[in-house]
Amino acid sequence: NQVFTKLFDVAATNVLKVGETTHWGGGALEYMTLSEKVGEKGGLYYTSPPGSSKFGDAAFDREFDVSEVSKEARDDDKAKRLWELSEKL
């Protein structure tokens, strides 16, 4: 349903601040791919909380912080289970 999709997008991005726009998400991907700073040290997790003030063209090169990955992301049993479930798809 296109109406629901648009309403959800507006609510998630502007009201609840739990999502980002496609423009910003694409720009974030571009930054992560091309930035020399990101390539200095591999294996890091970069984050910028959804709805944070670190968005838009002026924020590029300053919008991400290096963070610890979640406890769930470090859980080998959950990773194995996810892999097994994804194989069934």
Solvent accessible surface area in square Angstrom, and as a share of the most:
residue,aa,sasa,rsa
1,N,144,0.74
2,Q,163,0.72
3,V,104,0.59
4,F,131,0.54
5,T,85,0.49
6,K,129,0.55
7,L,115,0.57
8,F,124,0.52
9,D,64,0.33
10,V,62,0.36
11,A,33,0.25
12,A,11,0.08
13,T,20,0.11
14,N,88,0.45
15,V,106,0.61
16,L,115,0.57
17,K,106,0.45
18,V,96,0.55
19,G,20,0.19
20,E,56,0.25
21,T,68,0.39
22,T,132,0.77
23,H,119,0.53
24,W,19,0.07
25,G,32,0.31
26,G,41,0.40
27,G,10,0.09
28,A,13,0.10
29,L,127,0.63
30,E,96,0.43
31,Y,29,0.11
32,M,53,0.24
33,T,95,0.56
34,L,125,0.62
35,S,21,0.14
36,E,155,0.69
37,K,114,0.48
38,V,24,0.14
39,G,63,0.61
40,E,140,0.63
41,K,134,0.57
42,G,66,0.63
43,G,88,0.85
44,L,65,0.32
45,Y,104,0.40
46,Y,47,0.18
47,T,41,0.24
48,S,17,0.11
49,P,75,0.47
50,P,75,0.47
51,G,26,0.25
52,S,23,0.15
53,S,104,0.67
54,K,69,0.29
55,F,120,0.50
56,G,21,0.20
57,D,101,0.52
58,A,82,0.63
59,A,13,0.10
60,F,52,0.22
61,D,67,0.35
62,R,168,0.61
63,E,1,0.00
64,F,36,0.15
65,D,71,0.37
66,V,86,0.50
67,S,39,0.25
68,E,132,0.59
69,V,50,0.29
70,S,60,0.38
71,K,150,0.63
72,E,93,0.42
73,A,69,0.54
74,R,122,0.45
75,D,46,0.24
76,D,119,0.62
77,D,115,0.59
78,K,109,0.46
79,A,57,0.44
80,K,132,0.56
81,R,124,0.45
82,L,124,0.62
83,W,168,0.59
84,E,62,0.28
85,L,77,0.38
86,S,51,0.33
87,E,115,0.52
88,K,154,0.65
89,L,187,0.93
